[in-house]
Amino acid sequence: MKKLSLLLLLFSQFVFSQSVEEHAVEILKFQAELNREYRDVRETPLRGVNFKNFKEHPFFAVDFNYRIAAKFKRIENALPFEISTSSGHTKPYVEFGEATFAVDGKNFMLKIYQSVHLVQKPEYKNHLFLPFHDATNGKETYGGGRYLDLEIPSGDTVVLDFNKAYQPYCAYNAYDYSCPIVPTENTLPVAVKAGVRYEDVYFIH
């Protein structure tokens, strides 16, 4: 019995370490792809000297405490509504669901949205959008908040990996892009020190 218990313990530790390693690789791939995108003149939002000087994004250290399995509640029969954008226009979205979770022992809820326009494209049929504010905004991250890209979950749990949180294009180029403004209800009163950080060079003084 002791040998069996030891084997089970070793197996669970192996599975856990394997899972952590896989998640770490996934996050590093996200970072590498984001850097590649911003270096590619065909895809980058950067212009002029900002593009010329760009080498890579600054990131918070990977922290698996910010990879959260949140309780997901689908909002049935939600009607489209308009989210204001940075250019003064609006874009149509649907409130697709709610994610409930805890950070540092405190419970929070964030709304998850689906773009009315993007969902019409086959490659985005399962795409969901989670914009959020947190206490790092305007200090270590963009003042307008950050975004998370998600996939429609198959059950009542959705993984929110804030290590993949990124700034909207408008954080780097306010003139060429119209980015959704984070709804007030998606504000976290805690500092989410994960994902992409922001450099002073892009701040508009």
C-alpha positions, 0 to 999 in steps of 0.5 A: 500500500505504501508503494502504491501511495508513493507511486501515485504521489510521484505520478501526480507530481509528474503530471503537475510538472508536465502540465506547468511545463506545457503552460510555460511553453504556451505562454512563451509561444504567445510572447514570441508571436506577439514580438514577431507581429510587431516586427513585421511591417505588414502587421505591426501597429507601430509607425516611424521611429517606434517601429524602427526602435522596436526589439521586443515587448516587456513582459511581467514574469510568468506567474501561474497564479494568474492562470485561473480556471474561472466559473463560466456562465453563458448569457442566453439570448443576449442582444447585440449592443454597441461598445464605444471605441477610442475613435469615438465610434462604436462596434457591435458586441454581444455579452456572451457570458460571465467569468467568476473567479478569485484573486488573493482570496477576493471574488470577482466577475468579468463580462466576456463578449463576442464580436458581431462582425468577427463571428461571421468569419469562420476562423473567428466563430469560437472567438471571445473577447475579454477587455479589462482594467486593473490597478497596473493601468497607467503605471506598468501597463496601458492606461486604457486597459488590456485584452484577453482572447478566449475560445468558447468553453465546452463546459462551465469553466473557462481558463483566464490566462492573464499571462497572455494579456496584451495592450490594444493597438491604440496603445501604440498608435492612437491615430490609425486604430479604433479600439474597444474601450473597456466597459466600466464593469470589467474593472479589477481593483487589484494589480494583475502583474501578468502579461504584456507591460507598457513602455514610457516611449508610447505614453502620450504626454 
